Every structure is written in structure tokens, then in C-alpha cells.
Amino acid sequence: MENYLQADDYKLWMIIQNGPLIPKKTLKNGSSVPKKSEEFNAEDFRMMEKNAKAKKLSYFGLGPDEYTRISECESAKEIWDALQVGHEGTSQVKQSRIELLMRKYELFEMGDKETIMEMYTLNPWESPSPLRNW
């Protein structure tokens, strides 16, 4: 999806990574506040269209199961973050997966009555064969 968005319009990818472009105005005291929609100029509308396009392309690339996960998101960045957590997990989940795989690797050995071919073709996520010494 990243490549698709970048190829369509790289600015869209930047919106997804950094958050939506929000038209702002500077007050007399120097502070910056979001503009009201009635204050938008042509450039502001282009910015808002980019936000909407990034969100639309994110929606179109998803199936119905994914849509329910992100339907409450208000920006393309929120959608992307929700998808990342849903597919990759949080950093804590990732670390747990790494530790599990490291443990399986450390315990990997050939059983007494097992051939080399059997040792390498057993799917590690299935139950081990009765021949395997885990």
C-alpha cells in the first residue's frame, strides 16, 4: 500500500506518515490557530482535498474486515496507525514474537529416529511429531 500511495502522489504518503495538513492562520499575538472552513482560500481547499484523497485511497485498499477496524478513524494517519498495530502488533507484541522464535530456535534439534528431511520439513507452528524431542 505504501508503494501504491507514493506512486500516486508522494504528498499523500507524507500526509499519512505525518498527519493531515491543517489550514492555519496567524493571530496578531503571533500564535497560530486552525482556520474555519469559511476562511479557506484555494490553497487551503487543495490541502483538504489531499487529506481526503489520502483517506479515500486508504479505504479503497482494504477489505470489509479491515474497514470495521478503521471506520472510526478521522485521518489517514490514524487509519495507517490502526492498520500497523492490527497487522504487526504493538512493540510489546513484536518483542514477544521475537522471544518466542528465539526460544524455538534454541530448542531446535533432531530427534533420535528422525531423518534430516523430516527435521527440516516439519512446520514449527504445528504440533511436533512424536519422534521429535522438544
C-alpha positions as CSV (number, residue, x, y, z in Angstrom):
1,M,0.0,0.0,0.0
2,E,2.9,2.3,0.8
3,N,4.3,2.0,-2.7
4,Y,0.8,2.5,-4.3
5,L,0.3,5.7,-2.4
6,Q,3.8,7.0,-3.1
7,A,3.4,6.3,-6.8
8,D,0.0,8.0,-7.0
9,D,1.2,11.2,-5.2
10,Y,4.1,11.3,-2.8
11,K,2.5,14.1,-0.8
12,L,-0.3,11.7,0.1
13,W,2.2,9.4,1.7
14,M,3.6,12.3,3.7
15,I,0.1,13.1,4.9
16,I,-0.3,9.5,6.1
17,Q,3.0,9.5,7.9
18,N,2.9,13.0,9.4
19,G,-0.8,13.6,9.8
20,P,-3.3,15.8,8.0
21,L,-2.5,19.2,6.6
22,I,-4.5,21.7,8.6
23,P,-5.0,25.2,7.2
24,K,-3.9,27.7,9.9
25,K,-3.9,31.5,10.4
26,T,-1.6,33.6,12.5
27,L,-3.2,35.9,15.0
28,K,-1.9,39.3,15.9
29,N,-0.2,38.0,19.0
30,G,1.8,35.6,16.8
31,S,0.0,32.3,17.7
32,S,-1.3,30.0,15.0
33,V,-4.8,28.6,15.1
34,P,-6.8,26.4,12.6
35,K,-8.9,28.3,10.1
36,K,-12.6,28.0,9.9
37,S,-13.9,26.5,6.7
38,E,-15.4,29.8,5.6
39,E,-11.9,31.4,5.8
40,F,-10.3,28.8,3.4
41,N,-8.7,30.0,0.2
42,A,-7.9,27.9,-2.9
43,E,-4.6,26.6,-1.4
44,D,-6.4,25.5,1.8
45,F,-9.0,23.6,-0.2
46,R,-6.2,21.8,-2.1
47,M,-4.7,20.8,1.2
48,M,-8.1,19.5,2.5
49,E,-8.6,17.6,-0.8
50,K,-5.2,15.9,-0.3
51,N,-6.2,14.9,3.2
52,A,-9.5,13.4,1.8
53,K,-7.7,11.7,-1.1
54,A,-5.2,10.0,1.3
55,K,-8.1,8.8,3.4
56,K,-10.0,7.6,0.4
57,L,-7.1,5.6,-1.0
58,S,-6.5,4.0,2.4
59,Y,-10.2,2.9,2.4
60,F,-10.2,1.6,-1.1
61,G,-7.2,-0.7,-0.5
62,L,-9.0,-2.6,2.3
63,G,-11.4,-5.4,2.6
64,P,-14.6,-5.4,4.8
65,D,-12.8,-6.8,7.8
66,E,-10.2,-4.1,7.7
67,Y,-12.9,-1.4,7.2
68,T,-14.5,-2.2,10.5
69,R,-11.2,-1.8,12.2
70,I,-10.6,1.7,10.8
71,S,-14.1,3.1,10.3
72,E,-13.9,5.4,13.3
73,C,-10.6,6.9,12.3
74,E,-10.7,10.6,11.3
75,S,-7.5,10.9,9.4
76,A,-5.3,8.9,7.0
77,K,-2.6,8.8,9.7
78,E,-5.0,7.3,12.2
79,I,-6.0,4.7,9.6
80,W,-2.4,3.8,8.9
81,D,-1.5,3.6,12.6
82,A,-4.5,1.3,13.3
83,L,-3.6,-1.0,10.4
84,Q,0.0,-1.2,11.6
85,V,-1.0,-2.2,15.1
86,G,-3.6,-4.6,13.8
87,H,-1.2,-6.4,11.5
88,E,2.2,-6.0,13.2
89,G,1.1,-5.6,16.8
90,T,2.5,-3.2,19.3
91,S,6.2,-3.1,20.1
92,Q,5.5,-5.3,23.1
93,V,3.8,-8.0,20.9
94,K,6.6,-7.8,18.4
95,Q,9.2,-8.4,21.2
96,S,7.2,-11.3,22.5
97,R,7.1,-12.9,19.0
98,I,10.9,-12.4,18.6
99,E,11.5,-14.1,22.0
100,L,9.2,-17.0,21.1
101,L,11.0,-17.6,17.8
102,M,14.4,-17.3,19.5
103,R,13.3,-19.9,22.1
104,K,12.1,-22.3,19.4
105,Y,15.4,-21.8,17.6
106,E,17.4,-22.6,20.7
107,L,15.3,-25.8,21.3
108,F,15.6,-27.0,17.7
109,E,17.2,-30.4,17.4
110,M,16.9,-33.6,15.5
111,G,15.0,-36.4,17.2
112,D,16.6,-39.9,17.7
113,K,14.6,-41.6,15.0
114,E,14.1,-38.6,12.7
115,T,15.7,-38.1,9.3
116,I,17.3,-34.8,8.3
117,M,14.5,-34.3,5.8
118,E,11.8,-34.8,8.5
119,M,13.7,-32.4,10.8
120,Y,13.6,-29.6,8.2
121,T,10.2,-30.1,6.7
122,L,8.2,-30.1,10.0
123,N,6.2,-26.9,10.3
124,P,7.3,-25.3,13.6
125,W,3.8,-24.0,14.2
126,E,2.2,-27.4,14.1
127,S,2.3,-29.9,16.9
128,P,5.6,-31.7,16.9
129,S,5.7,-35.3,15.7
130,P,6.1,-38.0,18.4
131,L,9.6,-38.6,17.0
132,R,10.7,-35.0,17.8
133,N,12.4,-34.4,21.2
134,W,11.2,-30.9,22.1
